Amino acid sequence: MDGFSGGGRMEYILAAYPDEKVQEKIAEESREFRRLLGNDGHVESRPYISVSVFRAPELMEDTLIRWIRKICTSQQGFVVTLNNYGGFPPHHIYLRVLDHLPFTLLEQQMKSIGEYMQDAGDEVQYRRPHLNILERLPADAYRKALFECSQRSFHESFRVDELVLIRREDAYDTFRAVNIFRFLPPADSSLIEVA
C-alpha cells in the first residue's frame, strides 16, 4: 500500500503489539543486525504485527471503530510466539509468527468490514502474520542479513489482549494511535502466563 489517493483518505493498520519485554528483545536484534550491516535498513520505532491494512476516508473512522470494537469485545486474547527469521525479497527481514490461527480467526470476523470497505471503493488487506525487524534494506545488505538469519535463532512469546488502530495521512507522516480495542479477559487465569 504505497500510494495514497488523497481526498481525506487515511492509511490504517490494525496492529498487535508485543509486550515491553519482547519489544526490547526485538530492539536488541534490530540493533545487532544494523551493527552487522553498517546501519543499513529502516526500523519501526515500535514493532507490531499487522492484522489488517486499509485506506479509508477519515469520515468513516467512527463507523470502523464501532465495528472493530464489536468484533474485539467478543474475542479472547491469545499468545503469539515469534520463532526465527524470514525475509521478503529484496528488502525486508522479519520474525516469523509460529501459529497463524488466531489471526486467521480475526480475519474471518473482519470480513464484514472488508465488504463494507469494498462498497466504499477501498479494500482491506490481510497479510501473513509476521513482525518486521528491518525494512528497506539495499539488496546486498538484504542478502547479508538473510545469511546472518540462518546462523541465529530467536524465540519469544507474548500475550495479545488488545489491538490498536493506527493511522497516518500519507507516506511521509508517522502512524498515530486512533483507538485501542481490548479482547475478553481470559476465561482461565492460568492462561495469562506466557512461556
C-alpha distance (Angstrom), angle and dihedral (degrees) to the residues before:
residue distance angle dihedral
M1 . . .
D2 3.78 . .
G3 3.78 103.5 .
F4 3.75 133.2 59.5
S5 3.76 124.6 -149.4
G6 3.81 96.4 -153.1
G7 3.77 120.8 -145.6
G8 3.81 93.6 120.1
R9 3.80 92.4 -53.1
M10 3.77 116.8 151.2
E11 3.79 129.9 -163.6
Y12 3.81 110.7 -122.9
I13 3.79 131.2 -167.5
L14 3.78 124.1 -171.3
A15 3.80 100.5 -148.5
A16 3.80 139.7 -169.7
Y17 3.81 111.9 -151.2
P18 3.81 125.1 -155.6
D19 3.79 118.1 -124.5
E20 3.81 119.3 -95.6
K21 3.81 95.0 -96.0
V22 3.80 92.6 54.3
Q23 3.82 91.7 41.1
E24 3.80 89.0 57.8
K25 3.83 92.1 49.9
I26 3.81 89.7 49.6
A27 3.82 89.8 49.2
E28 3.82 89.5 51.6
E29 3.81 90.2 51.8
S30 3.81 91.5 48.7
R31 3.80 91.6 48.9
E32 3.82 91.3 48.7
F33 3.80 92.1 49.6
R34 3.78 91.9 47.3
R35 3.82 90.2 49.5
L36 3.82 90.4 51.6
L37 3.82 91.7 46.1
G38 3.80 97.2 45.0
N39 3.83 94.5 -104.7
D40 3.80 94.3 -56.7
G41 3.78 119.1 152.5
H42 3.77 136.7 43.8
V43 3.81 120.0 -95.7
E44 3.80 124.0 -158.5
S45 3.80 111.0 -122.3
R46 3.81 91.3 -129.3
P47 3.81 117.2 23.4
Y48 3.79 119.1 -133.6
I49 3.79 143.9 166.4
S50 3.81 113.9 -119.3
V51 3.79 113.0 -129.5
S52 3.81 92.4 179.2
V53 3.79 138.5 -12.6
F54 3.79 125.6 -154.7
R55 3.80 145.9 149.2
A56 3.76 120.6 -129.2
P57 3.78 139.8 160.6
E58 3.78 110.5 -90.5
L59 3.81 89.7 -123.0
M60 3.85 88.8 67.0
E61 3.80 91.9 57.2
D62 3.83 97.6 95.8
T63 3.81 91.4 51.5
L64 3.79 91.9 47.7
I65 3.81 91.1 49.7
R66 3.80 91.6 52.3
W67 3.81 92.2 50.1
I68 3.81 94.4 46.1
R69 3.81 90.8 46.7
K70 3.81 90.5 52.7
I71 3.80 90.8 51.8
C72 3.82 95.6 45.2
T73 3.80 96.4 46.3
S74 3.81 88.9 59.6
Q75 3.84 94.8 50.0
Q76 3.80 130.9 86.1
G77 3.79 120.3 -129.3
F78 3.81 117.2 -108.4
V79 3.78 143.0 -161.1
V80 3.80 120.4 -106.9
T81 3.78 120.2 -157.5
L82 3.78 119.1 -160.5
N83 3.79 110.3 -154.3
N84 3.80 121.9 -176.4
Y85 3.78 130.1 -51.9
G86 3.74 143.3 -58.1
G87 3.77 137.4 174.5
F88 3.78 139.7 -136.5
P89 3.80 104.6 -149.9
P90 2.87 130.2 -93.7
H91 3.84 104.9 8.5
H92 3.85 118.5 9.4
I93 3.80 134.2 78.5
Y94 3.80 117.4 -169.5
L95 3.79 144.1 173.7
R96 3.80 114.6 -112.5
V97 3.80 121.6 -120.4
L98 3.79 107.0 -135.5
D99 3.83 100.3 -153.5
H100 3.81 117.8 37.1
L101 3.82 95.8 179.0
P102 3.84 98.4 95.4
F103 3.81 89.7 51.2
T104 3.80 92.1 45.8
L105 3.81 89.9 52.6
L106 3.82 90.6 50.2
E107 3.79 89.9 48.7
Q108 3.81 90.5 53.4
Q109 3.81 90.8 50.3
M110 3.80 90.6 50.1
K111 3.81 95.7 53.8
S112 3.82 90.6 99.0
I113 3.81 89.0 59.7
G114 3.81 89.1 48.7
E115 3.81 90.6 53.4
Y116 3.81 90.4 48.9
M117 3.81 90.4 49.7
Q118 3.83 91.7 49.6
D119 3.81 89.4 52.6
A120 3.83 87.1 54.1
G121 3.82 91.2 50.2
D122 3.81 96.6 -102.2
E123 3.77 133.2 103.8
V124 3.79 133.4 -139.5
Q125 3.79 112.7 -136.8
Y126 3.78 122.1 -152.9
R127 3.75 117.6 -162.6
R128 3.74 132.5 -160.8
P129 3.82 102.4 -92.1
H130 3.81 112.1 -99.3
L131 3.79 139.1 133.7
N132 3.82 117.5 -126.1
I133 3.79 116.1 -137.2
L134 3.83 98.1 172.0
E135 3.78 128.6 21.7
R136 3.80 136.7 -179.5
L137 3.79 94.8 23.2
P138 3.79 118.8 171.8
A139 3.82 109.3 -108.8
D140 3.84 94.8 -107.0
A141 3.82 91.6 48.5
Y142 3.82 89.5 48.6
R143 3.82 91.2 55.2
K144 3.81 91.0 47.7
A145 3.83 91.3 47.9
L146 3.81 91.8 48.9
F147 3.79 90.2 52.6
E148 3.82 89.7 48.7
C149 3.83 89.2 51.0
S150 3.80 89.9 58.0
Q151 3.83 88.7 58.2
R152 3.82 96.2 48.9
S153 3.77 139.9 60.5
F154 3.78 132.8 -150.4
H155 3.79 126.7 -174.3
E156 3.82 124.5 167.4
S157 3.80 135.5 144.6
F158 3.78 132.6 -156.1
R159 3.77 137.3 173.4
V160 3.82 121.4 -112.0
D161 3.82 110.8 -150.4
E162 3.80 96.8 156.2
L163 3.77 144.5 22.5
V164 3.79 124.8 -139.1
L165 3.80 124.5 -145.5
I166 3.80 109.5 -144.8
R167 3.80 128.7 -179.4
R168 3.76 144.2 -176.6
E169 3.77 133.2 -169.3
D170 3.79 98.5 -134.7
A171 3.79 142.3 -10.4
Y172 3.83 91.1 -84.5
D173 3.79 93.7 53.0
T174 3.80 124.4 87.3
F175 3.79 121.2 -119.6
R176 3.80 116.6 -101.8
A177 3.79 128.3 -166.3
V178 3.80 113.7 -105.6
N179 3.80 102.1 175.2
I180 3.80 142.9 -11.0
F181 3.80 119.4 -135.4
R182 3.78 115.7 -161.0
F183 3.79 123.1 -154.4
L184 3.80 125.6 -137.2
P185 3.80 112.5 -76.8
P186 3.80 113.4 -101.7
A187 3.80 114.1 -84.7
D188 3.81 90.0 -141.3
S189 3.82 114.4 46.7
S190 3.83 89.6 -153.4
L191 3.82 87.3 70.9
I192 3.79 91.6 67.3
E193 3.80 94.0 80.0
V194 3.78 115.7 88.6
A195 3.81 121.0 -148.4
